[in-house]
Structure formats: structure tokens, C-alpha cells
Amino acid sequence: MTSLVSKERGRVYLGCRMNGEVLRFGVPSKGRNAEPAHQFLEACGLKVRRDSERQLTASIGGLPGVTVVLQRSEDILIQVADGRIDLGITGLDILRERAGERDDTIILYEDLGFSRADLVVEVPDSWVDVSTLADLADVAASMRESGESLRVATSFPNLTRRFFYEKGISHFSLVRAEGGVEAAPAMGFADIAVDLTTTGVTLRENHLKVLRNGTILRSQSCLVGNRRALTTGREKREVVRRILELIEAHIRARTFYSVTANLRGNSEAEIAQALLTSPATRGKRGPTVARVYTTPDSADGDDGAWFAATIIVDGAFLQDAVDHLRVAGGSDITVTPVKYLFDEGSQCHEAMLAALGVSHD
Amino acid sequence: MERRPVERVRGTQDSWAPEAQHLAIIRQQLEETFASYGYSRIDVPVLEPSELHLRKSGLEIISKLYAFEDQGGRQLCLRPELTASVVRAFVAQPPPRLPVRLFSSGPVFRYERPSKGRYRQFTQSGVELIGADDSAADAEVISLAMHALDQLGLREYVVTLGHVGILGQLLTNLGVVGRLRTFFVENLEEARRRGVAAVRRRLVDLDPELFEQRAEAAPTVATDDRQVGQAVAGLLSAMGGDALGRRSESEVVERILLKQHPAVGASTVERALNFMDRLASIRGEPSTALAEGRALLVEYQLDDTPLSDLQRVVDLLEGFGADISNVKVDLGLGRGLQYYTGTVFEIDHPGLGSESQLCGGGRYDDLSRALGARQALPALGFAFGVERIRLALEAEGAAPRSVPAADVFVIPASQAQMAYAAQVAHRLRRAGLQTQLDVTARPLRNALTFADREGFRRVVVVGEAEARDGTLRLRDMTDSAESTISLDEIASLAPESR
């Protein structure tokens, strides 16, 4: 069990802290990250089970001891930093903005592959003379000469300030806005905006355009953990390892397909040899070849017996692989997506142990 | 209830004796050397308006500013250095006669990635000499910095001299002004450290159109500017009356035309980058580096005033008694600060590894005007990093001895003698001995063990007899010899040399 402190906190924040709880896992429940996060976890085999919509906690089948805490992404980050939650899914944008470099939060998986959005500098369409940061710097300078300052609406003041300073734009004022940031210029609250964009629809509706070199951050959902909790809690680390393995195997599998073809040949070795000669049919490590037992009417002829060869290929080379299998005499080619792809170990788990400075448990 | 210990802010330090003591001594000795040259103390606030640094400090400082909004909505910062504050104070209240010599010390704050020798809060101590433009002023300030280190007993430091006016001259000749000029001046240091290719990347990063657009500019059929203006105006009115926000149509049209016919073309930018590359590679003994510099200036048909100024500074330094064998010239030295206009210098210590800089300074003739003075005033100054000096002294083996917190430890044999023991302690202090009184009411044996472990050389014990007779028992902890002396004899006890 964790310290008395977090027990008390648990009671305060959730009203329950069941015996046998090993790990508290924050999963977004509201906002644009919520739906994709739940879908992602389900695809990883970590489906979040909630008894009722109103409950603030849930569980994950197959992972006893894990309490899923349903929160907003912003709150998950804060609670992970404070140690009230051990592990959580949050946005890289919020992490970089709020936690910056806080030592108490450790990134376990930086790109979970969903909730992608870019934090960008947006200026009015009508500023036809402004397409780069250099142009914007000139506009800021000329506003300053006339005693004004460039007003920038954003809900990411820290990232914005740092980026502008780094790009030599030092005279501007930040207009804090939590919602409707992109409407601020048209409404006259601000001159330009810095906001997240995914499709660009909202910014176009607000007659804004993105500067050519105005991308501050490419964001997506990430998995973070509390350094202290993971350093001291061996049991917690073990649960995190299992979660990381599933996530990693799922993400790695996403680009891979399992391809099976039937081929004629004299032996497993001969088929394997033929397929190993081309990179396209070599697959990730090499083919698995097995004898196919046929009915008399399609019996083995002079061309040899039937064999089934299976390879794991990257999606980018799928068509190549199929073409090459055909050339090699393959037929009945089936392709199925790979759900998980486990390697010998989990890279993320290794990276976590290294970052925490602890040895293998 | 939260029971976790409250942690120190990242990048800050708790400094204990003897290091804390050593730091205080270094700072005091620096200030004494400054004062010996007739510089007077000025104290400036730790809190300043962010604007003070946004105006002229440049990227190096601004990107590391601890800035925040206070309860009244003011944009404030923790000072990242002392010079801007001192000049602000000077502009607000200019002294009647010039030049004026000032020194200041205290904590400064920079949001850096902490590492050994690099902290987010550190101590600067430095001088400003305002109102003197002759090279003799440069020589005085630089030799003062060297003298201050000599006084501290530091031996292996290296002074590097440069001059940002050389690049400034080329940029003026090329007609490079405004933001682009600032960019080049600020990035001279980057060219020296990472090469001109890194500067070029930064430039393209900032303005991806710089090279593409200017390459196209030449063959473009000269469009009538008026036609362009009309087309843009038509476009803007189609977008709606207030689409521009606070910007005016004429401003946008003007910039469009300026982008069509840039004052500074790609070839000019290339020329400036090439020059920077050459300049940044000139370094070495003053005479050789200056000769190389002169050849470069001849090649680019530039006036060699900055180099003859630098030559004069080197000559004067020698005349001022500075050890010139410690001095190098590096024409790529840019300091990364925007406000320097002439001579710049740094002092490094080879024993400190990657964070080797002990001191930085230079001439900033435009700063006072940027901060609101009616006219530009010649000025220069420098600042030492006090913690770095301590590390340098330590690297040369001059670490302070670990000494007990006091010369004498006074122990009352029992509670009844506490008042008398306090009197004795008071008399010892008046005699110039640093004296600690045991106020714990522990058994005598434990108190003696404590005194021994703490390293006290002398212990005074007062019991019933001593209190009655007006005497004290003095025990030398090194040989356990004891003697009884009277209160009046205390004055004859010499303070231990510490």
C-alpha cells in the first residue's frame, strides 16, 4: 500500500479507496480526448468497465488492483504530478504547457497516436503581407512603435511566450482565453491567436490562417506517471509494465499485417528459401511454413506438395509482399491485421526503469 | 495533512558554511576592490518590469526571463542581470556630473536548464562606468575585473576581448537594418560556437521566404506598384471593412510592396553570413588576431576604427599593469546580448569545464537611450558570477577550511550557572572572540562531547565555584590543559586566527 498521505487523499477525492488497490490510473472522461482514449484502451485489450455513467471510478478487466479514475485531461496531469494518481493519459500540449519540466512527472509513452492536434500561430486572412514569423515580428515591432502591443489570444500562455521569445518576437501581450480563442481576433479582443487545430475548419470559419513556420507543438495523447510512486512502488511498476506492454504491442502491431499464402514446393525448407531471397517476402523475421493437407482432387502433383507460408509485414510493403508471393506461385493469399506484436521486451518499460533509475524487479 | 518535506525550487541552492562563508568573503573582497577604484555602491530591486529587459537585452536574456503577472496585472520579472537595472536607475535620476562609477551585487534569476555551475538563482557582482567613451575607460574596467580576481588569489583565468562594432559596421554598409540587423548581432556568438550554418538555419527557420522570395525577386517583371496597391486594397475591401483589426490598409499594402522589393536581398544576406563566418574564426594572441582582423576589414573595405580601439585597449591594459599574457582576442565574441555596441569581453577559467565563464562585460553606448534617456551615453561594465569564482578558486585548491562556528564554547556546569555563563560569553565576545553559549541544559559530559565533535579548540566551563569567585575554567581541547582565569583576564585572550 502507499503512504498514509495518499490514503487520506484518496478518501477525500474519491470517497473510496478499496483494499487491494495497487495503482490509480487516470483516464479522460470529458473533452476531446475522452472518446478516443477509451477506444484506444479497448483496442489495447484494456477496456474500461464502468458500472454507471455517473461513477467517477472504474476498473479494467484482467487487471485487478487498478482503479481507473475518470477525470478531465487537465486534472489528470495535475493529480499525477501531485501523486494522487500514479499513471494517466493526458495531452502532450497540456503537459508541455502546465508541467513543463516538472521532475515529479515522467513521460512513459509520448505518442499514443490519438487526439492529434497542432498548436499553431494564427493570423487574420486579411493580413496578406504576413505569412511567416519574420513578418509577424515586423508587425509586432511596428505596433510597438505606435505605442501598441500585439495582442495574442491563447490558452497556452507559457508555450506561446517561450516560442515568441525564441523567435525574436519580444513585444506582445497575452490575452488569456479558455474557449473560443480563435474567435478573439474577429471579436476584437486580440490581434492574433495561438490555438490547437486539427482540421483547420474552425480557424477558416474565423477567417484566420496559420503562419508557414508557425507550428509551436505537434501534440497528441501521451501516458504519464508519477516519478515518486513508480520509483518506490514495485507492485505499481509491475502493473505499469503490463499496461505498457499491451499498449506498445498494440501500437507496434498497427502497421503490421499477417499474410498467408499457399504455395507448391518440395519441402518447407525450399519454400522458405524462396521467400527469404526477397526482402518483400522475408517479413519481419522470416516465413513460417507448414504443410497443407489437401483432398485427392487437388492432390500434390509434379509441382510438389502444398505448403502454407505466413509472414508478418509492415503495411507499407503489403502490396509488394502480395505481388512477390504471386510471382513465387502463391495463391489463396489472406491478409489479417495484427492485433498485438510483442517483442522480446518492452522498450518503454526499459526506458521507464532507466528514467526512474531502478533496476529490473 | 501533507507530511512530505517541502522541496527546494529546482535550480536553486541552499548554501551552508563553509561555502556560504566563502561566497560572502568573495563578494566582500570584490566590492572592496571596486570601491578602491572609486566606484560607489548602488542597490537596485530584484523585481523589475519585464519591459526593462524586453527592450534591449536580446534573446539570450529574454528567453530565460522569470516573468509573471502580479496581482495588479503588471508584467514583472525577477532581474536576470544587474546592468539594465542600474542604467534604468541612472536614467531616472541622472547624476549632475559624469562620468559616474557604480557597483552592485545581488541575486539574479534565469530560467535555465540547471547543471553543474549553472543555476536558476545565482549571484552577480559588477560595475558600470557611465559617461566615458575613451578606450581608457574600457581599459580601466577590464583591468579592474582582472585586478579583482588577482586580489582573490585566482591565477589561471583567461580574458577574451572582442568588438561587436566590426559586424555592426558591415551591416551598416550593407544597409541591413531593424530586425535583421538585430538578428545578426545577436547571432555572432552562435556563429562562434556552432558555426555560421547554425545561424543560417535559424534565419531560415524564422523567415522561410527569405531565400526563396529574394531569389525570385530579380527576374520578376516589374509590376506597377500602384497596381499592386489597388489589387490588395480591392482584396481587403472584399473581405469586409474591419477584417484587418487594428492594422491599416496602407500598412499592409506598404509591407506587400516592401516584400516585393526587399531592401536587403538574398545576396546581401549571404555576404553578411560569409563575413560572420570569417570574423568568427579569428582568435588568438592579440597581435596576430588583430592583424588578421585588419586584413579582413581591408578585404571588405571597412573602416578599421574598431580594431584600432581594441589595439589601444590592449596597449593600455599593459600600461595599467595587467598581465597581458592572460589576454586573448576573439573577433567572434558576441556575448549574445543585444545591447553591446563596442568592446566586449569575457573571463573564463579552464578548471570549470563547460560552464567556465566567470565574468562578462562590454560597452553598451545605446542602452540608456533605449531605456528612455534623451541621448545615448557612452557606458560600459561587467558582472562576475560569484558562485563560479568560488568554484574556480576551489579548482585551484583554495577551498576554505572547515572551521567551527565559533572560537569558544561556554558551558554552565548546571542550570544555576546559566546567567553567569551568559555574562562570561558576553565578556568573551567583547574581547573579540566568537562565542557560543550552551543553552541546552544537558549534562556537562554530553556538552563536552558535543564541543569536541564540533571541533571547538577552546571550551569554558563555569560551575558554582567560578560563579562565586568571578572566574572561569578555560580548557584547551587540543591537549586538555585547563587553567582558571578571572573575568578581567579575558581581555588578554587573543582571538584565534580563523
Boltz contact constraints between the chains, C-beta under 6 A:
constraints:
  - contact:
      token1: [A, 5]
      token2: [B, 3]
      max_distance: 6.0
  - contact:
      token1: [A, 126]
      token2: [B, 236]
      max_distance: 6.0
  - contact:
      token1: [A, 126]
      token2: [B, 239]
      max_distance: 6.0
  - contact:
      token1: [A, 126]
      token2: [B, 243]
      max_distance: 6.0
  - contact:
      token1: [A, 126]
      token2: [B, 244]
      max_distance: 6.0
  - contact:
      token1: [A, 129]
      token2: [B, 252]
      max_distance: 6.0
  - contact:
      token1: [A, 129]
      token2: [B, 255]
      max_distance: 6.0
  - contact:
      token1: [A, 129]
      token2: [B, 256]
      max_distance: 6.0
  - contact:
      token1: [A, 132]
      token2: [B, 207]
      max_distance: 6.0
  - contact:
      token1: [A, 132]
      token2: [B, 208]
      max_distance: 6.0
  - contact:
      token1: [A, 132]
      token2: [B, 209]
      max_distance: 6.0
  - contact:
      token1: [A, 133]
      token2: [B, 206]
      max_distance: 6.0
  - contact:
      token1: [A, 134]
      token2: [B, 206]
      max_distance: 6.0
  - contact:
      token1: [A, 134]
      token2: [B, 207]
      max_distance: 6.0
  - contact:
      token1: [A, 137]
      token2: [B, 179]
      max_distance: 6.0
  - contact:
      token1: [A, 165]
      token2: [B, 62]
      max_distance: 6.0
  - contact:
      token1: [A, 165]
      token2: [B, 63]
      max_distance: 6.0
  - contact:
      token1: [A, 166]
      token2: [B, 63]
      max_distance: 6.0
  - contact:
      token1: [A, 167]
      token2: [B, 206]
      max_distance: 6.0
  - contact:
      token1: [A, 170]
      token2: [B, 54]
      max_distance: 6.0
  - contact:
      token1: [A, 170]
      token2: [B, 62]
      max_distance: 6.0
  - contact:
      token1: [A, 191]
      token2: [B, 245]
      max_distance: 6.0
  - contact:
      token1: [A, 212]
      token2: [B, 208]
      max_distance: 6.0
  - contact:
      token1: [A, 213]
      token2: [B, 208]
      max_distance: 6.0
